[in-house]
Amino acid sequence: MERAILALEDGHFFYGYAFSGLDQKETGGEVIFNTSMTGYQEILTDPSYKGQIVVMTPSEVGNYGVNHEDIESEKVHVNGFVIKDLSSVYSNWRAEKSLQEYLDENGVIGIHGIDTRALVRIIRRYGVMKGYIGIGDIHPAEAVRKARSIPDISELDLVSKVSKGKVYKWEEGSWVWPDGYRKPTEKKFKVAVLDLGVKRTILRLLADRGMELTCFPHNTKAEDILQFKPDGIFISNGPGDPAILHFQIKQIQKLINSDIPVFGICLGHQLISWAVGGKTYKLEFGHHGGNHPVKNLETGKVEITAQNHNYATDPDSLPQNVEITHINLNDNTVEGIRLTDRPVFSIQHHPEASPGPHDALYIFDRFAQLIEEYKGR
């Protein structure tokens, strides 16, 4: 392990030790924190974290290792990984390698020995900001200068870096003991997935509900998706600022007007908000964790949810045909909407969790029911 520095654009800096990605020497990105107690492997491989340095709030990370089954995509997408203490051993019956080995294989810098409690307090007080990680003897002033030179995430087209560049099928369902991931045999609905950086658990939960999934790249035209004649359309999660995705917003406008059921999660929710005439804004330090309370305004029930987003829908910008269905009880931000005149709805949080609670799994059933209702009309 080598000495490393983490510097923020506002001048704060922390010394620690690099435990992976030593050949990379340096990295940078938007620094955010995640409050999930477990699930670091799923977080690392979630494409929505592209362009970001993730700070974990648990005091120790890495104690249950890494396995090949719990990944959410084919590789690690975070720009850097920051923890307080790295577990010197790992123990889990499914573990195949250590966190250090996994990050090394993916060429990602991980640092430990950082006072993450102090770091998180800075982000909560001053807001999310750009950061730089350098390995070796780097002067703090130089590290801060490099942090400030990093492009703002709102200027980056990150979706094109995580969306697959070709059409593909998905045929794997959820993990079931003792057989592992099952292959659903019932295929009731043809569903088109607009892949903006989709998580595998989302695809598995859709497949569990009898959906035959065909995934389309981020730059697919609406006409090509509609030519597929789907029974339903899913718009996935993904990284970055939704406001810069002008092409995708225009295509989603066309998909919404097709009278085919449309469902979006996270970035998909934000893009639907733009497509119907609304806007989004950047949160002060985002929502990232597995313990966020959300109120379902239709039932009055409170659900504990998993979240990972830096942007939120502006409720005052939504037109009259949009109903807010869910709100975040921490800050009253919009967590779900539906159109009153079309079969379209979306959720800001992650009902598939991974990591996190399963309170919101019913939302996938809602999509299946909506498709069933509109199929054959």
Phi, psi and omega in degrees: 000143181240155178296142182218162178230141171244120180240141176257156184295341181274000177108345176292146176211155182223141173262145176202204181226134178279129179248358178205164177063032184298330180290341183285332176071318182203159176203168179205167179164185177281127184268120177230167178236149179239131186263008179293137180283331178225177175094023181298329180293317177295322179296314181301324186260007176281117181301340181295344180270005178303133179089003185236150169261121185261128175255124178267135182275337176301149185288333179228136182227143176106002188284348177245011173071203183221144174228167185277351186271333188266007180287150182260354176199186187281351182201175174282136182248343181294151178280335179193161186225126187237127179222165177279296181237134175265125179296132182283341176226158174232148183211114175194142185293343178258355185293141180240337180199172180275162175300319179299314179298319183294315179294323177298316179300328182265002177065037183247132179284126172242136178233146177227177184082011179271141173283084186293333177296315178294320180298316180295322178298324178294315180295319179294327182279318187253352179095166179297144182209169180283148181220161181228136173243126177232142180257131180114194183273088183245128181292139180306320181296322179291321179295319178294319178300317179292325177298318182289337182276351181289135179299144176293144184298336179288349179263356189253136173271088184274333182301320181295341181273344183244341178283138178293146185272015181212162176284136179214158178263150173235125186227026182247133178262194185287164181282131180226128177291138001259010190271347183088212182286126183269162177250108182301139180261335181271124178233094185269330188230140171271120183236129175266131179250121172274105188276104177255010186126045190292143175277145183294326180297325176298313180298320180296319181290327174292318179296325178302333185261027173077025181261125174274110193261127170240121186259133183247144178299162184299332184260023178285137177286148180301324181299324180289325177290317181292330178295335176291343180056058180283155172278337179206160181230130177245132179249120195274175170291173179172175185266166168087188184272121181295335185295338182270355184269063186298318181297313182296322179298317179295322180291321180293325175302318179291321180294321180296324181280001183277350183066025171259137179305131181235135182227133179230148177235134173059251177301324176300321176297315181295321179291324174297321177301316177294320184295331181268003178109003179270188179220166175237163176220160182273132176286159184297312177221015173074173176242113181218109180163179183247027188216037183262124180281130179233134178262126173278110185288343179280326183251341184082359181276152177256129180246137173270126192234161170265139183220151176199086179202146178255352183238152181222155178284134176280111184297329182287346182267352185282140179287174186292337182273013178246126178252131175280125185254337182219145175227152177276126184281349176282321185219009177064021176286158182289129180243353179190146177220164171212152176272136182277346183242006179212157180279067184228132174209162182205158182230134179282322181279185183251097181294339178282352181058241176057072001269162176142182182282166185251022184301331189255016181298336180301339182296327176292324175296322180299320178295317179297319179294322180293319177296316179301319181294322185264349182295131176085003179292000000 
